[in-house]
Amino acid sequence: MKPTSWTTDVALLILRAVTGALMLAHGAQKVFEFTPAGTGASFEQMGVPLGSVAGPVIAYAELIGGALLILGLATRVVAAVFVLDMLGALFIVHLPAGVFAADGGYELVAILGAASLALLVAGAGRFSLDAALTPRLFPRRGARGQAAEAA
């Protein structure tokens, strides 16, 4: 993979930190204020399939995933979960209410979904735990070096 520029890595850090902080805040609200059971009941009322199960799962996914995103750990996995989370929120709850969040609309869901999709595609960048751990977990060697060692 081609190395990214320093400015791109800073942009990814900013995107990760803001998206992660917002998702963490929403997860914390669902876990600590609404409670997992209350979130499940709310999801049921909104028509979310298996809402009593989906509510707590989403609550903890947003809480833990938000923290992981800030750190840049398992970024693409977390981003994929958030994309699915925001697609569900968009189509099941927010789309009929129009654009504006003040009216229950999808503007926040859309931007969080788009940010998560960008992180899914681009990855965490070099200022992340993913970047710090990847060389240790998967050391890179040139294809010729591997072929020479195999012979």
C-alpha distance (Angstrom), angle and dihedral (degrees) to the residues before:
residue distance angle dihedral
M1 . . .
K2 3.78 . .
P3 3.82 113.7 .
T4 3.79 115.1 -111.6
S5 3.78 126.5 -127.4
W6 3.78 121.8 -99.2
T7 3.82 91.3 -111.1
T8 3.81 91.5 51.9
D9 3.80 89.8 51.6
V10 3.81 90.8 50.1
A11 3.81 89.7 49.4
L12 3.81 90.6 51.0
L13 3.81 90.1 48.8
I14 3.82 90.6 52.5
L15 3.81 92.1 46.1
R16 3.82 91.7 48.0
A17 3.80 94.1 46.3
V18 3.81 95.9 48.6
T19 3.80 95.9 41.2
G20 3.80 91.2 44.6
A21 3.80 92.9 48.3
L22 3.80 92.5 50.5
M23 3.80 93.4 46.7
L24 3.81 90.8 46.1
A25 3.81 89.9 51.4
H26 3.80 92.0 50.5
G27 3.80 91.1 46.9
A28 3.81 91.6 48.2
Q29 3.80 89.7 50.9
K30 3.81 90.8 51.5
V31 3.82 93.8 45.5
F32 3.81 103.3 37.9
E33 3.80 105.7 24.2
F34 3.81 105.2 30.0
T35 3.86 93.7 24.2
P36 3.79 121.9 -136.7
A37 3.82 91.7 -90.7
G38 3.79 91.5 48.8
T39 3.78 90.9 48.2
G40 3.80 89.7 50.9
A41 3.80 91.2 50.7
S42 3.80 90.2 48.4
F43 3.81 90.9 50.3
E44 3.82 89.1 50.8
Q45 3.83 90.1 53.1
M46 3.81 90.6 49.5
G47 3.80 90.4 54.0
V48 3.80 98.0 -109.1
P49 3.81 108.3 160.1
L50 3.82 109.5 -108.8
G51 3.79 87.1 1.0
S52 3.79 94.5 171.2
V53 3.80 88.2 60.3
A54 3.81 98.9 32.4
G55 3.83 93.5 50.9
P56 3.81 97.6 62.1
V57 3.82 92.1 38.2
I58 3.81 91.2 53.4
A59 3.81 91.5 43.4
Y60 3.80 93.3 56.1
A61 3.82 92.9 38.3
E62 3.80 90.0 56.6
L63 3.80 93.7 43.7
I64 3.80 97.5 46.6
G65 3.80 95.4 31.1
G66 3.79 91.5 51.6
A67 3.80 90.7 55.3
L68 3.81 91.4 46.3
L69 3.80 91.0 49.9
I70 3.80 92.1 52.4
L71 3.80 88.8 52.7
G72 3.78 92.6 43.2
L73 3.79 93.1 -123.7
A74 3.83 119.3 145.9
T75 3.80 85.4 -7.6
R76 3.79 98.9 166.1
V77 3.81 93.2 46.2
V78 3.81 92.3 48.6
A79 3.80 91.3 44.5
A80 3.82 90.4 52.6
V81 3.82 90.5 51.6
F82 3.81 90.2 49.1
V83 3.82 92.4 49.1
L84 3.81 89.5 54.4
D85 3.83 90.6 43.7
M86 3.82 92.0 52.7
L87 3.82 93.6 43.9
G88 3.79 88.9 54.1
A89 3.80 91.7 47.7
L90 3.80 90.4 47.4
F91 3.78 98.6 50.2
I92 3.80 100.6 31.9
V93 3.81 100.7 41.0
H94 3.80 120.8 2.4
L95 3.82 109.7 38.0
P96 3.82 96.8 75.4
A97 3.83 90.5 53.9
G98 3.81 93.9 62.0
V99 3.78 130.0 -126.9
F100 3.79 107.5 -47.0
A101 3.81 120.7 85.3
A102 3.80 91.4 -149.2
D103 3.82 86.7 66.4
G104 3.82 93.2 44.6
G105 3.79 90.3 -94.3
Y106 3.77 132.1 149.1
E107 3.82 106.2 -103.3
L108 3.84 95.0 107.6
V109 3.79 93.0 40.8
A110 3.82 90.1 49.7
I111 3.79 95.5 50.9
L112 3.82 93.5 44.1
G113 3.80 89.7 48.4
A114 3.81 92.3 48.1
A115 3.81 92.0 47.5
S116 3.80 90.2 49.2
L117 3.79 91.1 48.6
A118 3.82 90.1 51.1
L119 3.81 90.0 52.1
L120 3.79 90.9 46.8
V121 3.81 89.7 54.9
A122 3.82 99.4 38.2
G123 3.79 102.2 32.6
A124 3.78 127.5 -143.1
G125 3.78 100.9 -56.3
R126 3.78 126.7 -132.7
F127 3.83 95.5 -63.7
S128 3.79 93.8 72.5
L129 3.77 142.8 86.3
D130 3.79 87.9 -112.2
A131 3.80 89.7 62.7
A132 3.80 93.0 42.7
L133 3.81 93.8 50.4
T134 3.80 101.2 36.2
P135 3.82 96.9 74.2
R136 3.79 89.4 51.5
L137 3.80 94.3 47.1
F138 3.81 97.1 38.8
P139 3.80 110.7 22.5
R140 3.80 112.0 -162.7
R141 3.73 122.9 -130.6
G142 3.74 127.5 175.1
A143 3.80 115.9 -97.2
R144 3.79 89.8 -118.0
G145 3.79 92.0 51.9
Q146 3.79 90.8 53.0
A147 3.80 91.8 47.3
A148 3.80 91.1 50.0
E149 3.81 91.6 49.5
A150 3.80 91.4 48.6
A151 3.83 91.8 53.3
